[in-house]
């Protein structure tokens, strides 16, 4: 574990041990939380796992839901969460559970746990993953670096030439390449990752086929009690990096396609990547124009009554695979880490 991760884990544990989660709850905790998850599956031990933050074990999901009940959170649908945000109804804080992308393991491992706890949930579907026409580029990058002992990739005017013959070197290379590419144009990112994947013999389509539900699977999960389906665009782009026409089409057309497939309205959107580099005021306005009732980001935070005026920019609490302890999750439910992260602000919507 990297030093930064150790410090964060220690800090979240300290929030609970010091009692700050109780003392600051009145100021830090909102009316509820929207949890964000991606993969839920048994952990396969490996040293090089740069995307581990996106997966938790079934055992930890069970622990997290148990802790949420202990802390007084009431599980609700996303629809109910949005309604409570606007109407301020309910004495207990709410908890809405969401999953991004449309992975098979959400059904194989998460669904039985959610059902046992009586927790409704929303799956945000990327249509291109269902049709195998979009790429899981962050996983392609991981698999390419795993396969190669040396990486040579162009990033703008720079050429990164990195030795990747150990797990530590691979982790350093992933960090360097990922963040350099993330900050630039998305077409350059996807092109660079595609070239590395081809060199390494990584089959991106097979990766999507293995990990993601197809339309038949999505129809089945949509018919499960307590499950709702939301949109996560057509191709999982960072919308803020795209032109107006492209971004608007991604949001509106994915909604229309999913509605035709499942035969019911799709009222909620999750912005891919969802941070400031991927979604901002322009995208929030476009989501409203596309007819969504509300949309969720990956900006960290609790839901406060003031979010009623910003339903297209709702924050979420990431159930992060790097911090799978009861104390860490209890700290997140307290709101204290976000009070610090957001510098005392309840809103982070600009």
C-alpha positions as CSV (number, residue, x, y, z in Angstrom):
1,X,0.0,0.0,0.0
2,X,1.3,3.4,-1.0
3,X,2.1,6.0,1.7
4,X,-0.8,8.2,0.6
5,X,-3.3,5.4,1.0
6,X,-1.9,4.5,4.4
7,X,-2.3,8.1,5.5
8,X,-5.9,8.3,4.3
9,X,-6.8,4.9,5.9
10,X,-5.2,6.1,9.2
11,X,-7.1,9.4,9.0
12,X,-10.5,7.8,8.5
13,X,-9.8,5.4,11.4
14,X,-8.8,8.4,13.5
15,X,-12.1,10.1,12.8
16,X,-13.9,7.2,14.4
17,X,-11.4,6.5,17.3
18,X,-11.4,10.2,18.3
19,X,-15.2,10.5,18.3
20,X,-15.1,13.2,15.6
21,X,-17.7,11.3,13.7
22,X,-20.1,11.9,16.6
23,X,-19.1,15.4,17.6
24,X,-19.2,16.8,14.1
25,X,-22.2,14.8,12.8
26,X,-24.6,17.8,13.1
27,X,-22.5,19.9,10.8
28,X,-20.9,17.2,8.5
29,X,-23.6,14.7,7.9
30,X,-26.3,15.6,5.4
31,X,-29.8,14.3,4.9
32,X,-28.5,11.2,3.2
33,X,-25.9,9.7,1.0
34,X,-25.7,8.2,-2.5
35,X,-23.2,5.3,-2.5
36,X,-21.2,4.6,-5.6
37,X,-19.8,1.2,-6.4
38,X,-18.4,-0.5,-9.5
39,X,-17.2,-4.2,-9.1
40,X,-18.2,-6.5,-6.3
41,X,-16.3,-9.8,-6.5
42,X,-13.9,-12.0,-4.6
43,X,-10.4,-10.6,-4.4
44,X,-7.8,-12.3,-6.5
45,X,-4.5,-11.5,-4.8
46,X,-2.1,-9.6,-7.0
47,X,0.5,-6.9,-6.4
48,X,-0.2,-4.9,-9.5
49,X,-3.8,-3.8,-9.2
50,X,-4.0,-0.1,-10.1
51,X,-7.8,-0.2,-10.5
52,X,-8.4,-1.8,-7.1
53,X,-10.3,1.2,-5.9
54,X,-13.1,0.2,-8.2
55,X,-13.7,-3.2,-6.6
56,X,-14.8,-4.4,-3.2
57,X,-15.3,-7.9,-1.9
58,X,-18.8,-9.3,-1.3
59,X,-17.8,-9.6,2.4
60,X,-17.1,-5.9,2.6
61,X,-20.3,-4.9,0.9
62,X,-22.1,-7.0,3.5
63,X,-20.1,-5.2,6.2
64,X,-20.8,-1.7,4.7
65,X,-24.5,-2.3,4.6
66,X,-24.5,-3.6,8.2
67,X,-22.6,-0.5,9.4
68,X,-25.0,1.8,7.5
69,X,-27.9,0.2,9.4
70,X,-26.0,0.6,12.7
71,X,-25.5,4.3,11.9
72,X,-29.2,4.8,11.4
73,X,-29.3,5.1,7.6
74,X,-32.5,4.1,5.8
75,X,-32.1,2.3,2.4
76,X,-34.2,4.0,-0.3
77,X,-34.5,4.0,-4.0
78,X,-32.7,6.8,-5.9
79,X,-36.1,8.2,-6.7
80,X,-37.0,8.4,-3.0
81,X,-33.6,9.9,-2.3
82,X,-34.2,12.7,-4.8
83,X,-37.7,13.3,-3.5
84,X,-36.4,13.5,0.1
85,X,-33.7,16.0,-1.0
86,X,-36.3,18.2,-2.5
87,X,-39.0,17.8,0.2
88,X,-36.9,17.3,3.3
89,X,-39.0,14.4,4.5
90,X,-37.8,11.7,6.8
91,X,-36.2,11.7,10.2
92,X,-33.4,9.2,9.5
93,X,-30.7,9.9,6.9
94,X,-31.3,8.0,3.7
95,X,-28.9,5.8,1.7
96,X,-29.3,5.1,-2.0
97,X,-27.0,2.5,-3.6
98,X,-25.7,2.9,-7.2
99,X,-23.5,0.8,-9.4
100,X,-21.8,2.2,-12.5
101,X,-21.1,0.6,-15.9
102,X,-23.2,-2.6,-15.9
103,X,-20.9,-5.3,-14.7
104,X,-21.9,-9.0,-14.4
105,X,-20.5,-9.3,-10.9
106,X,-23.1,-6.8,-9.7
107,X,-25.7,-9.5,-10.4
108,X,-23.5,-12.5,-9.4
109,X,-22.2,-11.2,-6.1
110,X,-23.9,-7.9,-5.1
111,X,-27.5,-8.7,-5.9
112,X,-27.8,-11.6,-3.3
113,X,-26.3,-9.4,-0.6
114,X,-28.5,-6.4,-1.4
115,X,-31.6,-8.6,-1.5
116,X,-30.7,-10.1,1.9
117,X,-30.4,-6.7,3.4
118,X,-33.5,-5.4,1.7
119,X,-31.6,-2.6,-0.1
120,X,-32.9,-1.3,-3.4
121,X,-30.3,-0.1,-5.9
122,X,-29.7,1.5,-9.3
123,X,-27.5,0.2,-12.1
124,X,-26.1,2.9,-14.5
125,X,-25.7,1.3,-17.9
126,X,-23.2,2.3,-20.6
127,X,-25.0,1.1,-23.8
128,X,-21.7,0.5,-25.6
129,X,-20.6,-2.0,-23.0
130,X,-23.9,-3.9,-23.5
131,X,-23.3,-4.0,-27.3
132,X,-19.5,-4.5,-27.0
133,X,-18.8,-1.4,-29.0
134,X,-17.2,0.7,-26.3
135,X,-13.9,0.2,-24.5
136,X,-13.0,-0.2,-20.8
137,X,-9.8,1.8,-21.6
138,X,-8.6,2.0,-18.0
139,X,-8.7,-1.8,-17.7
140,X,-7.0,-2.1,-21.1
141,X,-4.2,0.2,-19.9
142,X,-3.8,-2.0,-16.8
143,X,-3.7,-5.2,-18.8
144,X,-1.3,-3.8,-21.3
145,X,1.2,-2.7,-18.7
146,X,0.8,-6.0,-16.9
147,X,1.8,-7.8,-20.1
148,X,4.7,-5.6,-21.1
149,X,8.2,-5.2,-19.6
150,X,8.7,-1.9,-21.3
151,X,6.3,0.8,-22.2
152,X,6.8,3.5,-24.9
153,X,3.8,6.0,-25.2
154,X,3.4,9.4,-26.6
155,X,1.7,12.1,-24.4
156,X,1.4,15.3,-26.3
157,X,4.9,16.4,-27.2
158,X,6.5,14.0,-24.7
159,X,7.4,10.4,-25.1
160,X,7.3,8.3,-22.0
161,X,9.8,5.4,-22.1
162,X,9.3,3.3,-19.0
163,X,10.7,0.0,-17.7
164,X,7.8,-2.1,-16.4
165,X,9.5,-5.3,-15.4
166,X,8.4,-5.4,-11.8
167,X,5.1,-4.9,-10.1
168,X,6.3,-1.7,-8.5
169,X,7.5,-0.4,-11.8
170,X,4.2,-1.3,-13.4
171,X,2.3,0.6,-10.7
172,X,4.5,3.7,-11.2
173,X,4.1,3.5,-15.0
174,X,0.3,3.2,-14.7
175,X,0.1,6.3,-12.5
176,X,2.4,8.3,-14.7
177,X,0.6,7.4,-18.0
178,X,-3.0,7.4,-16.6
179,X,-2.9,10.9,-15.1
180,X,-0.9,12.5,-17.9
181,X,-3.4,11.1,-20.4
182,X,-6.4,12.0,-18.2
183,X,-5.5,15.7,-18.2
184,X,-5.3,15.9,-22.0
185,X,-7.7,15.4,-24.9
186,X,-9.7,12.2,-24.7
187,X,-9.1,11.1,-28.2
188,X,-5.4,11.2,-27.5
189,X,-5.9,9.1,-24.4
190,X,-8.0,6.5,-26.2
191,X,-5.6,6.3,-29.1
192,X,-2.5,5.9,-26.8
193,X,-4.2,3.1,-24.8
194,X,-5.4,1.4,-27.9
195,X,-1.9,1.3,-29.3
196,X,-0.5,-0.1,-26.1
197,X,-3.3,-2.7,-25.9
198,X,-2.5,-3.8,-29.5
199,X,1.2,-4.1,-28.7
200,X,0.5,-6.2,-25.6
201,X,-2.1,-8.4,-27.3
202,X,-4.9,-7.2,-25.1
203,X,-8.4,-7.9,-26.6
204,X,-10.5,-5.0,-25.5
205,X,-13.7,-6.4,-26.9
206,X,-13.2,-9.7,-25.0
207,X,-12.6,-7.8,-21.8
208,X,-16.0,-6.1,-22.2
209,X,-17.6,-9.4,-23.1
210,X,-16.2,-11.0,-20.0
211,X,-17.0,-8.3,-17.5
212,X,-20.2,-6.5,-18.7
213,X,-23.8,-7.6,-19.0
214,X,-25.4,-7.7,-22.5
215,X,-28.9,-6.5,-23.2
216,X,-30.5,-9.8,-22.2
217,X,-28.7,-9.6,-18.8
218,X,-29.7,-6.0,-18.3
219,X,-33.4,-6.8,-19.1
220,X,-33.3,-9.5,-16.5
221,X,-31.7,-7.3,-13.8
222,X,-34.2,-4.5,-14.6
223,X,-37.0,-6.9,-13.7
224,X,-35.6,-7.7,-10.3
225,X,-37.5,-6.2,-7.4
226,X,-35.9,-3.1,-6.0
227,X,-33.7,-2.5,-9.1
228,X,-33.8,0.5,-11.3
229,X,-31.8,1.3,-14.4
230,X,-30.1,4.6,-15.2
231,X,-28.0,5.8,-18.1
232,X,-24.2,6.1,-18.2
233,X,-24.0,7.4,-21.8
234,X,-23.2,5.5,-25.0
235,X,-19.4,5.2,-24.9
236,X,-18.4,6.3,-21.4
237,X,-16.6,9.6,-22.5
238,X,-15.5,12.4,-20.3
239,X,-18.3,14.6,-21.4
240,X,-16.6,17.9,-20.5
241,X,-13.9,17.2,-23.0
242,X,-16.4,16.8,-25.9
243,X,-18.1,19.3,-28.1
244,X,-21.7,20.3,-27.4
245,X,-23.3,18.1,-30.1
246,X,-21.3,15.0,-29.1
247,X,-21.9,15.4,-25.4
248,X,-25.7,16.1,-25.7
249,X,-26.1,13.1,-28.0
250,X,-24.3,10.8,-25.6
251,X,-26.7,11.8,-22.8
252,X,-30.0,11.9,-24.7
253,X,-29.5,8.9,-27.0
254,X,-28.4,6.5,-24.2
255,X,-31.5,7.4,-22.3
256,X,-33.7,6.7,-25.4
257,X,-31.9,3.4,-26.1
258,X,-32.2,2.0,-22.6
259,X,-35.9,3.0,-22.4
260,X,-36.6,1.0,-25.6
261,X,-34.7,-2.0,-24.2
262,X,-36.3,-2.2,-20.8
263,X,-39.6,-0.7,-21.7
264,X,-39.8,1.9,-18.9
265,X,-38.6,5.5,-18.3
266,X,-34.9,6.2,-17.5
267,X,-34.9,9.2,-15.2
268,X,-31.4,9.2,-13.8
269,X,-27.9,9.7,-15.3
270,X,-24.4,9.1,-14.0
271,X,-21.7,11.1,-15.6
272,X,-18.8,8.9,-16.7
273,X,-15.7,9.5,-14.6
274,X,-17.8,12.3,-13.1
275,X,-15.2,14.6,-11.6
276,X,-14.5,18.2,-12.5
277,X,-12.5,17.2,-15.5
278,X,-15.4,15.2,-16.8
279,X,-18.6,17.0,-15.8
280,X,-19.4,20.6,-15.0
281,X,-22.1,23.2,-15.4
282,X,-22.5,22.7,-19.1
283,X,-23.1,19.0,-18.7
284,X,-25.5,19.6,-15.8
285,X,-27.6,21.9,-18.0
286,X,-27.5,19.3,-20.9
287,X,-28.7,16.6,-18.6
288,X,-31.7,18.6,-17.6
289,X,-32.4,19.4,-21.3
290,X,-32.2,15.6,-22.1
291,X,-35.1,15.1,-19.7
292,X,-33.3,13.5,-16.7
293,X,-34.9,14.0,-13.2
294,X,-31.5,14.0,-11.5
295,X,-27.9,13.1,-12.3
296,X,-25.0,12.0,-10.1
297,X,-21.3,12.9,-10.2
298,X,-18.3,11.3,-8.6
299,X,-17.6,14.5,-6.6
300,X,-17.4,13.3,-3.0
301,X,-20.0,14.4,-0.4
302,X,-23.2,13.9,1.4
303,X,-26.6,15.2,0.2
304,X,-27.8,18.4,1.8
305,X,-31.2,20.2,1.4
306,X,-29.4,22.8,-0.8
307,X,-28.9,20.1,-3.4
308,X,-32.6,20.4,-4.2
309,X,-31.5,23.3,-6.4
310,X,-28.7,21.3,-8.0
311,X,-30.3,17.9,-8.8
312,X,-28.1,17.5,-11.9
313,X,-24.9,17.7,-9.8
314,X,-25.5,15.3,-6.9
315,X,-22.4,14.1,-5.1
316,X,-21.8,10.4,-4.1
317,X,-19.8,8.5,-1.5
318,X,-17.4,6.0,-3.1
319,X,-17.3,2.6,-1.5
320,X,-13.6,2.4,-2.3
321,X,-11.7,-0.8,-2.6
322,X,-8.6,0.7,-1.1
323,X,-10.3,1.3,2.3
324,X,-12.3,-1.8,3.1
325,X,-12.7,-1.5,6.8
326,X,-15.8,-0.8,9.0
327,X,-14.1,2.2,10.6
328,X,-13.3,3.7,7.2
329,X,-16.8,3.3,6.0
330,X,-18.2,4.6,9.3
331,X,-16.1,7.7,8.8
332,X,-17.5,8.3,5.3
333,X,-21.0,8.0,6.7
334,X,-20.2,10.6,9.3
335,X,-19.5,13.2,6.5
336,X,-16.4,14.4,8.3
337,X,-13.9,13.5,5.5
338,X,-16.0,15.5,3.1
339,X,-16.3,18.5,5.4
340,X,-12.5,18.6,5.2
341,X,-12.3,17.7,1.4
342,X,-14.9,20.4,0.5
343,X,-13.3,23.0,2.9
344,X,-16.5,23.3,5.0
345,X,-18.8,23.7,2.0
346,X,-21.9,21.6,1.7
347,X,-22.2,22.2,-2.0
348,X,-19.6,21.5,-4.7
349,X,-21.4,22.1,-7.9
350,X,-19.4,24.8,-9.9
